[in-house]
Amino acid sequence: MLEFTWPWVFVLLPLPYLIYKFMPAAPRQDAALYVPFFGVLSSLQADNDDISSGRRLNLICCSLIWLLVILAASRPQWLGEPVQLPSTGRDLMLSVDISGSMEAQDMVVGNRQASRIDVVKAVVGDFVERREGDRLGLILFAAHAYVQAPLTFDRETVGTLLEEAEIGIIEESATAIGDAIGLAVIHLRNRPENSRVLVLLTDGVNNAGSVSPEQAGMLAQQENIRVYTIGIGADQVVQRSFFGARAINPSAELDEAVLTQIAESTGGRYFRARDVNDLVGIYEELDRLETIEQDDQTYRPTRVLFYYPLGTALAISFLLALASIPWLALFGRARVEDFDDADNSNASGSQA
């Protein structure tokens, strides 16, 4: 359906006629400067003014240009058919750790070592695709926390932004778990009370930021936001060297106690992902979160159309300007002047 954002602009349509009809003509003034080639210009103009149909065409073109400009100024737009938005779902914020430790290659995928961040992108990306009907948001954090995607139904964009996240885009030397939770609380607290969910994934301990995880957990509890925390990282990795092999714990810094406290205090759960299978199982369990009924919502896709009449008006103005130039008379006079110059040069040669 065609709709005009500012239909009142159409009252300006008769403005040029009213100005022509009621405004006094501008007084004729004598030229203040002497133009040596004024006679040439006058003759060119006189050759062009004797065609009355040309004036009529100019009037039609100018009227059409004015009509198109007014049409563009009214901001026409095409409204599509109403689209029903999902009526069930969660407001689910995903918070992903991209600190330097997430580059640790202690995950095994297909008999090869893979980094934690690569495994998270694959598993969480699949989780995002399955959350049809949910509003999803994405927070990335390391030494600071940033909202990469606000809550939206556009799961494809959220998945793309997660896939494009790289270690190093945020200062990677620290982990601000408390700030990540606090930022999620800010974006979730105005959503329906029973739909607020935060899924936080990290492999370390809070050692940066202005808010401690305990304080952020209390804020989430006050706002009735359920927090599900996930600790990722293997418990044991065998390192081989010239002196032999030794087992180390790459997840020694993982603060499971704090993550468990935050999750349980908000009605959520703490999960431990030691390998890819654990992580897949965790997100499958999170995928079974119960849904809630929300108010039915619709929206109508809008397509802006003002640039079509505006572009047409500019094109007609350009053609009209080209048509007003007396090309034949101009080129004819230039050719005559060339012949005169040639004759003068021949005469000079003959006299010599």
C-alpha positions as CSV (number, residue, x, y, z in Angstrom):
1,M,0.0,0.0,0.0
2,L,1.3,3.4,-1.0
3,E,1.5,5.9,1.9
4,F,2.8,9.5,2.2
5,T,4.7,10.4,5.3
6,W,4.1,14.2,4.9
7,P,0.9,14.6,2.8
8,W,0.6,18.2,3.8
9,V,3.4,19.1,1.4
10,F,0.9,18.8,-1.5
11,V,-0.6,22.2,-0.5
12,L,2.5,23.7,-2.1
13,L,1.5,22.4,-5.6
14,P,-0.1,25.7,-6.7
15,L,2.7,27.9,-5.3
16,P,4.4,28.7,-8.7
17,Y,1.1,29.7,-10.2
18,L,0.2,31.9,-7.3
19,I,3.6,33.6,-7.5
20,Y,3.2,34.2,-11.2
21,K,-0.4,35.4,-10.8
22,F,-0.1,37.7,-7.8
23,M,3.5,38.7,-7.4
24,P,4.5,41.9,-9.3
25,A,6.9,41.5,-12.1
26,A,10.5,42.4,-11.4
27,P,11.4,45.9,-12.7
28,R,13.6,45.9,-15.8
29,Q,17.0,47.3,-15.2
30,D,19.5,48.5,-17.7
31,A,22.7,46.6,-18.0
32,A,25.4,48.0,-15.7
33,L,28.3,46.6,-17.8
34,Y,29.0,46.6,-21.5
35,V,29.1,43.1,-23.0
36,P,30.9,43.1,-26.4
37,F,29.4,39.8,-27.4
38,F,25.8,40.7,-26.3
39,G,24.7,41.0,-29.9
40,V,25.8,37.5,-30.7
41,L,23.9,36.1,-27.6
42,S,20.8,38.1,-28.6
43,S,20.8,36.7,-32.1
44,L,21.2,33.2,-30.9
45,Q,18.3,33.6,-28.4
46,A,16.1,35.3,-31.1
47,D,16.7,32.3,-33.4
48,N,15.4,30.0,-30.6
49,D,12.4,32.0,-29.4
50,D,10.4,32.0,-32.5
51,I,9.1,28.5,-31.9
52,S,6.1,28.7,-29.6
53,S,5.9,24.9,-29.2
54,G,9.3,25.0,-27.5
55,R,7.9,27.4,-24.9
56,R,4.9,25.1,-24.3
57,L,7.3,22.2,-23.9
58,N,9.4,24.1,-21.4
59,L,6.3,24.9,-19.4
60,I,5.2,21.3,-19.3
61,C,8.6,20.1,-18.3
62,C,8.9,22.7,-15.5
63,S,5.5,21.8,-14.2
64,L,6.4,18.2,-14.2
65,I,9.6,18.9,-12.3
66,W,7.7,20.8,-9.7
67,L,5.2,18.0,-9.3
68,L,7.9,15.4,-8.9
69,V,9.8,17.5,-6.3
70,I,6.6,17.9,-4.3
71,L,6.0,14.2,-4.6
72,A,9.5,13.4,-3.3
73,A,9.1,15.9,-0.5
74,S,6.0,14.1,0.7
75,R,8.2,11.0,1.5
76,P,6.2,8.3,-0.3
77,Q,6.7,4.8,1.0
78,W,5.4,1.4,0.2
79,L,4.0,-0.6,3.1
80,G,4.2,-4.4,2.7
81,E,1.8,-7.0,4.1
82,P,1.8,-7.4,7.9
83,V,4.3,-9.9,9.1
84,Q,3.6,-11.8,12.3
85,L,6.4,-11.8,14.8
86,P,7.0,-14.9,17.0
87,S,4.6,-14.8,20.0
88,T,6.7,-17.1,22.2
89,G,10.3,-17.1,23.2
90,R,12.9,-15.8,25.6
91,D,15.0,-12.7,25.8
92,L,18.3,-14.5,25.8
93,M,21.7,-12.7,26.1
94,L,24.8,-14.7,25.2
95,S,28.0,-13.5,26.9
96,V,31.2,-15.0,25.4
97,D,34.7,-14.7,26.8
98,I,37.3,-13.7,24.1
99,S,40.3,-13.2,26.4
100,G,43.7,-14.5,25.3
101,S,43.3,-17.7,27.2
102,M,40.5,-18.7,24.8
103,E,43.2,-19.4,22.2
104,A,44.4,-22.4,24.3
105,Q,44.2,-25.5,22.1
106,D,43.0,-28.1,24.6
107,M,39.9,-29.2,22.7
108,V,39.9,-32.2,20.3
109,V,37.8,-32.1,17.1
110,G,38.1,-35.0,14.7
111,N,41.4,-36.2,16.1
112,R,43.0,-32.8,15.9
113,Q,43.6,-30.0,18.4
114,A,41.3,-27.0,18.3
115,S,41.2,-23.8,20.2
116,R,38.5,-23.1,22.7
117,I,37.2,-20.1,20.8
118,D,36.9,-22.0,17.6
119,V,34.8,-24.7,19.3
120,V,32.7,-22.1,21.0
121,K,31.9,-20.4,17.7
122,A,30.8,-23.7,16.2
123,V,28.7,-25.0,19.1
124,V,27.2,-21.6,20.1
125,G,26.6,-20.7,16.4
126,D,24.5,-23.9,16.0
127,F,22.7,-23.0,19.3
128,V,21.8,-19.6,17.9
129,E,20.3,-21.1,14.7
130,R,18.0,-23.3,16.7
131,R,16.6,-20.5,19.0
132,E,13.8,-19.5,16.7
133,G,11.3,-17.3,18.4
134,D,13.8,-15.9,20.9
135,R,15.3,-12.4,21.0
136,L,19.0,-13.0,21.1
137,G,21.8,-10.6,22.1
138,L,25.6,-11.0,22.1
139,I,28.1,-9.6,24.6
140,L,31.9,-10.1,24.1
141,F,34.2,-9.5,27.0
142,A,37.9,-9.7,27.9
143,A,39.4,-6.8,29.9
144,H,36.2,-4.9,29.0
145,A,32.7,-5.9,28.1
146,Y,30.9,-4.7,24.9
147,V,27.5,-5.3,23.4
148,Q,28.2,-6.7,20.0
149,A,24.5,-7.2,19.2
150,P,21.4,-5.9,21.1
151,L,18.4,-8.2,21.6
152,T,17.0,-9.0,18.2
153,F,15.0,-11.7,16.3
154,D,17.8,-11.6,13.6
155,R,19.5,-14.8,14.5
156,E,21.6,-14.8,11.3
157,T,23.2,-11.5,12.2
158,V,24.0,-12.6,15.8
159,G,25.6,-15.8,14.4
160,T,27.7,-13.8,11.9
161,L,28.9,-11.4,14.6
162,L,29.9,-14.3,16.8
163,E,31.7,-16.0,13.9
164,E,33.6,-12.7,13.2
165,A,34.7,-12.2,16.8
166,E,38.5,-12.5,17.1
167,I,40.9,-12.7,20.0
168,G,42.5,-9.3,20.3
169,I,39.6,-7.0,19.3
170,I,39.3,-6.3,23.0
171,E,42.3,-6.0,25.4
172,E,42.9,-9.7,26.0
173,S,45.2,-9.7,29.0
174,A,42.4,-9.8,31.6
175,T,38.8,-11.1,32.1
176,A,35.9,-8.8,33.3
177,I,33.2,-11.4,34.2
178,G,31.4,-8.9,36.5
179,D,31.2,-6.2,33.9
180,A,29.8,-8.7,31.4
181,I,27.0,-9.8,33.8
182,G,26.3,-6.2,34.7
183,L,26.0,-5.1,31.1
184,A,23.6,-8.0,30.4
185,V,21.5,-6.9,33.4
186,I,21.2,-3.4,31.9
187,H,19.9,-4.7,28.6
188,L,17.6,-7.4,30.1
189,R,16.0,-5.6,33.0
190,N,13.3,-3.8,30.9
191,R,12.2,-7.1,29.2
192,P,9.2,-9.2,30.5
193,E,10.1,-10.5,33.9
194,N,9.8,-14.3,33.2
195,S,11.8,-14.3,30.0
196,R,15.2,-12.8,31.1
197,V,18.0,-15.3,30.6
198,L,21.8,-14.8,30.5
199,V,24.2,-17.5,29.3
200,L,27.8,-16.7,30.2
201,L,30.7,-18.7,29.0
202,T,34.3,-18.2,30.3
203,D,37.5,-20.1,30.9
204,G,39.1,-17.9,33.6
205,V,38.7,-15.8,36.8
206,N,37.5,-12.3,37.1
207,N,40.6,-10.0,37.3
208,A,39.4,-6.8,35.6
209,G,36.4,-4.5,35.5
210,S,34.7,-2.1,37.9
211,V,32.0,-4.6,39.2
212,S,32.8,-7.9,40.9
213,P,31.0,-11.1,39.8
214,E,29.3,-11.4,43.2
215,Q,27.9,-7.8,42.9
216,A,26.8,-8.4,39.4
217,G,25.1,-11.7,40.4
218,M,23.2,-9.8,43.1
219,L,22.0,-7.3,40.6
220,A,20.8,-10.1,38.3
221,Q,19.0,-11.7,41.2
222,Q,17.2,-8.5,42.0
223,E,16.1,-8.1,38.4
224,N,14.9,-11.7,38.2
225,I,17.4,-12.6,35.5
226,R,18.4,-16.3,35.4
227,V,22.1,-16.7,34.8
228,Y,23.5,-19.9,33.3
229,T,27.3,-20.1,33.6
230,I,29.6,-22.3,31.6
231,G,33.2,-23.0,32.5
232,I,35.1,-24.2,29.4
233,G,38.5,-25.9,29.3
234,A,40.1,-29.4,29.7
235,D,41.2,-30.6,33.1
236,Q,44.3,-32.2,31.8
237,V,46.6,-31.8,28.8
238,V,49.8,-33.8,28.3
239,Q,52.8,-31.7,27.3
240,R,55.7,-33.4,25.6
241,S,59.2,-32.0,25.6
242,F,62.8,-33.1,25.3
243,F,62.7,-34.1,29.0
244,G,59.6,-36.3,28.6
245,A,55.8,-35.8,29.0
246,R,54.0,-34.2,31.9
247,A,50.3,-33.5,32.6
248,I,49.1,-30.0,33.3
249,N,45.7,-28.5,34.1
250,P,45.0,-25.7,31.6
251,S,41.9,-24.8,33.5
252,A,43.6,-24.2,36.8
253,E,42.5,-20.5,36.9
254,L,38.8,-21.3,36.2
255,D,36.8,-19.9,39.2
256,E,34.1,-22.6,39.4
257,A,33.0,-21.6,42.9
258,V,32.0,-18.0,41.9
259,L,30.4,-19.2,38.7
260,T,28.4,-21.8,40.6
261,Q,27.3,-19.2,43.2
262,I,26.1,-16.7,40.6
263,A,24.1,-19.3,38.7
264,E,22.5,-20.9,41.8
265,S,21.6,-17.5,43.4
266,T,19.7,-16.4,40.2
267,G,17.9,-19.7,39.7
268,G,20.2,-20.9,36.9
269,R,22.8,-23.7,36.8
270,Y,26.6,-24.0,36.4
271,F,27.9,-26.3,33.6
272,R,31.4,-27.6,33.1
273,A,32.5,-28.2,29.5
274,R,35.8,-30.2,29.4
275,D,35.5,-31.2,25.8
276,V,33.4,-30.6,22.7
277,N,30.8,-33.3,23.6
278,D,30.2,-31.6,27.0
279,L,29.7,-28.2,25.4
280,V,27.3,-29.6,22.8
281,G,25.3,-31.4,25.6
282,I,25.2,-28.2,27.7
283,Y,23.7,-26.1,24.8
284,E,21.3,-28.9,24.0
285,E,20.0,-28.7,27.6
286,L,19.8,-25.0,27.4
287,D,17.9,-25.3,24.2
288,R,15.1,-27.0,26.2
289,L,14.4,-23.9,28.2
290,E,10.6,-23.5,28.6
291,T,9.0,-20.7,26.5
292,I,6.5,-18.1,27.7
293,E,3.6,-16.5,26.0
294,Q,4.1,-12.9,24.9
295,D,1.8,-10.4,23.2
296,D,1.3,-10.9,19.5
297,Q,3.3,-8.4,17.5
298,T,3.3,-7.6,13.8
299,Y,5.3,-5.2,11.7
300,R,4.9,-4.0,8.1
301,P,8.1,-3.9,6.0
302,T,8.5,-0.4,4.6
303,R,10.2,0.6,1.4
304,V,11.1,4.3,0.9
305,L,10.3,5.6,-2.6
306,F,11.2,9.3,-2.6
307,Y,14.4,8.9,-4.6
308,Y,12.4,7.8,-7.7
309,P,10.5,11.1,-8.3
310,L,13.5,13.1,-7.1
311,G,15.8,11.3,-9.6
312,T,13.3,11.7,-12.4
313,A,13.1,15.4,-11.7
314,L,16.8,15.8,-11.8
315,A,17.0,13.9,-15.1
316,I,14.3,16.1,-16.7
317,S,16.1,19.2,-15.5
318,F,19.3,18.1,-17.0
319,L,17.6,17.3,-20.4
320,L,15.8,20.6,-20.3
321,A,19.0,22.5,-19.8
322,L,20.6,20.7,-22.7
323,A,17.6,21.3,-24.9
324,S,17.6,25.0,-24.2
325,I,21.1,25.4,-25.7
326,P,20.8,26.5,-29.4
327,W,23.3,23.9,-30.7
328,L,22.6,24.4,-34.4
329,A,22.9,28.2,-34.3
330,L,26.0,27.9,-32.1
331,F,27.8,25.4,-34.3
332,G,26.6,27.2,-37.5
333,R,28.0,30.5,-36.3
334,A,31.3,28.9,-35.2
335,R,31.6,27.3,-38.7
336,V,31.0,30.7,-40.4
337,E,33.6,32.3,-38.2
338,D,36.1,29.5,-39.2
339,F,35.3,30.2,-42.9
340,D,35.8,34.0,-42.3
341,D,39.2,33.4,-40.7
342,A,40.2,31.2,-43.6
343,D,39.2,33.8,-46.1
344,N,41.0,36.5,-44.2
345,S,44.2,34.4,-44.2
346,N,43.9,33.7,-48.0
347,A,43.4,37.4,-48.7
348,S,46.4,38.3,-46.6
349,G,48.4,35.8,-48.6
350,S,47.3,37.2,-51.9
351,Q,48.1,40.7,-51.0
352,A,51.5,39.6,-49.9
